[in-house]
Amino acid sequence: MSNRVGMAAVAVAGLAACSLVDAKSVASSQLGMFGVARTPLSPAIDSHRQASASDILSQSAVLDLRGGAKTRRKAGGRTASLGSLDAKKEKKTATGKKVVGAAAKEKKTATGDMVQKYKNILPLTRIYLTMVGVVTLLGFVLGEELAQGLLALDPVRTIYGMELWRPITAACFFGPPSISWLMSGYYLFQYGSQLERAYGSAQFLIFIMGQVGLLSMMSVLLGQPFFANSVLTAMLHILSRSMPTQKAKWLIFDVPYWILPYGLMATDCLQAQNAMAAIPHLMGILSGHVYFFNKFLWPKMGGEDWLEAPAFLSRRLDPNAKDDARRSIDEAIRKRKKGKGRKLGGK
């Protein structure tokens, strides 16, 4: 600060000296007008005058004396902000432009995940679930009365009226949307996927066709307009008979797998508070046992397996079945332990 004050004092002194010299020069010039010779300034005074003028024109000294601001920033300069810091993190091309669709690739929507999971379901189980959804939507739009008249199983209208869709809609209608409907759809996905994965899509199709035909006849005899729950119980009965002693969860109890169909029947009876709710489940257990006996038990007793899927259907729906079987056989042979054996002529 003292240096700045000293520089300012020097500048003021120089300004005063220049003023005095200018006054003397004016006086000498006036004397010259009256014939008096004008004396030139000395070289020392000229150099002192130039030095004083340069000090006066020094911008920094004057600005420091007045307390003025420094030199302004150039126009167009940027300051750091949160937006600029975030912009640095964005993906850009070589020209500095933002990559188009970069954010869309990083974020996957929930709808896309659901569609992908739907596509990953086994084909026949996926078709069955889709038909259940379509029939349920149709029944919701038509209303309960019209849905009963259009979708229910009616043997007279099916045979004489050629309304051949009725057995299919009767096997796909679980009722209006509700918690029970959601649970039935989940059980259909679970049991259907297990059966199709275990026996193949072709054999699963034979199973579904056999159940629709057998349950249609039983429904006509017992007066049941729909039998979708019976198909569900038949699937569960086949699975429970395949591994009867395996432990499974029913409500809060650990029970053998073969009890699950009867547990499901008891749950529906308690929920409906009516013993007649057991009829669809009894139909499913009976039709499922007919399939299980003719498919698995009768061939072991020496009978013919007449429920085996045709070859053309297996080639169409399970093209990789033979390759998978051959691969499993090769793997089993590779893992089989070989004996040491004995050399020829050895003891």
Secondary structure, 3 states (H helix, E strand, C coil): CHHHHHHHHHHHHHHHHHHHHHHHHHHHHHHHHCCCCCCCCCHHHHHHHHHHHHHHCCHHHHHHHHCCCCCCCCCCCCCCCHHHHHHHCCCECCCCCECCCHHHHHCCCHHHHHHHHHHHCCHHHHHHHHHHHHHHHHHHHHCHHHHHHHHCCCHHHHHCCCCCCHHHHHCCCCCCCCHHHHHHHHHHHHHHHHHHHHHCHHHHHHHHHHHHHHHHHHHHHHCCCCCHHHHHHHHHHHHHHHCCCCEEEECCEEEEHHHHHHHHHHHHHHHHCCHHHHHHHHHHHHHHHHHHHHHHHHHHCCCCCCCCCCHHHHHHHCCCHHHHHHHHHHHHHHHCCCCCCCCCCCC
